[in-house]
């Protein structure tokens, strides 16, 4: 039997590797709270050790958040294996969500904190990382799927495979 989801698996692996590689660059080249201006008044890189979740909620709950991340990855993977979704939109959403959750779980388990480093300086917004971007886009695609596609991943009877 041919493995049909290799492209999605490759996407997940690439995002995780990119996320972890850039986090290692940050750890090895910046001290905590050091800042490098990338685009003046728009974007900076700053090394932040995040022991919580988005917007610093659940601060110092790293172990619990790590367990939740791993369980989330297991549930999404099990759903994918059992339900075998056909929709490319749903597969993309799951891939991005899995990659982001796994990338941050690696940090929580291996380091005891998540490495955040992308700071928007034109607006007040929490510092984030590549895994967070992946989770955000995965959530957007999942919402689009849930709002506009039927339960089989089809819109207007079209096969989206």
N, C-alpha and C positions, 0 to 999 in steps of 0.2 A: 504494500500500500504506500502510495506517495505521500510525503509529509506536505500538506497543503498550506501550513501556516508559517513556513520558513521565513517569509518576508517580514512578517510581524515579529517573529522571534528575533530576527536580525535587527529590526528597528529598536526593540526593547534593549538588546545588548549594546547597541551603539550609543543610545542615550545614557545608559548606566555607565558605560566606559567614559564617555565625554564628561558626564557629571563628576565622576570620581577623579578623572585626570585633572580637570580644572580645579577641583577642591584641593588636590595635592599641590598644585602650583601655588595656590593661595596660601596654604599652610607653610610651604617651604620658602615663600618669598615675602610674606607680610607678617608683621607682628599683630596680635590682636588689637583692633581699633586703628591700625595704620590705614591710611587712605591714599589711593592713587586716582587722580582725576583722569578720566578717559575722554569725556567731552565736557568742557567747562559749563557749569550750571545745568547740566543735563544728567550725566552718568559718572559714577565713581565706583571703584572697587574698594571695599573695606572688609577686613577679616572680622567676622562676628561669630562667636560660639553660641549657638542657639540651643538651649536646653528644653525649649518648649515646642509648640506647634505654631501655626500661622498666627501672626499678630501677637506672638509671645504668650498665647493662652497655654495653660497647663505647664507653665515654667517649672523646671526641675522635675518633670515627670517623664524623663527620657526613657527609662526602662518600660514603662507602661505604653508610651507612644511607639517604641520599637516593637513591642509585642503586637499592638494593634496594626502596625504597618505590615508585619509578617503575616498576620491572620488575614488582612485585607488582600494581600497578594495571593494567598492560598485560596481564598474564596473566589476571587476573580478567575484564577487559573482553573479551578474546579468547574466553575460555571462555563467557561470557554470549552473545556474538554467534554462536559456532559451535554450542553445545549448546542454546541457547534454553530455559533452564530454565522450567518451568511453575509450580513451587511458589512461593507467596508467601513462605513462610518462607525459602527459599533466596535469593530476590530481595531480601528485607529484609536478610538476613545479608550478602550481597554489597554491597548499597548502603551499609550502615553501615561495612563494612570498607574499601570504596573511598573513601568520604568521609573517614574518619579517616586512612587512609594518605596520601591526597592532601594533606589539611590539614597534616600533619606534614612531608610532602615539600616543600611550598611553603616552610615555615620553614627546613628544612635547606638548600635550594637558594638561597633569597633572603637569608636572614639568617646562615647558618652555624651555627645552633642552633635548637632547638625552644623556643618560649615555653610554659612551664608556669606555672600560677598558682593552681590549686585545692589548698588544703592542708586536710586533715582534722586537726583538733587534738585530737579525742577518742581517736584511735589513731595510732600511729606508722606512717605510710604515705607513700610517695613523692608529691611534688607532681605534679599531672597537669593536663590540659586537656580541652577539649571533643572534640578529635579522639581522644584516648585513650579517652574515654567511649564514643565511637562504635565504636572498634575493639573495646572490651571487650564491648559489647552485640552487635556483629556476630559475635564469636567465640562468645558464648553461644548465639545463634540458630543458628549453623552447627553447633555441637555438638548442639543439640536436633534439628536436621534430620537430621544423620548418625546419631544414635542411634535416632530414632523414626520416620523416614520412609524409604520405599524409594528406590531409585535414580532412580525417575521422579518423585519428589516427591509420591507418593500414600500415604495411609495407609488401610488396609482398602478399597482400590479406589476411594476417593473422589478426584475430580478437585479439586485444591487451587488451580486457576487462578482 
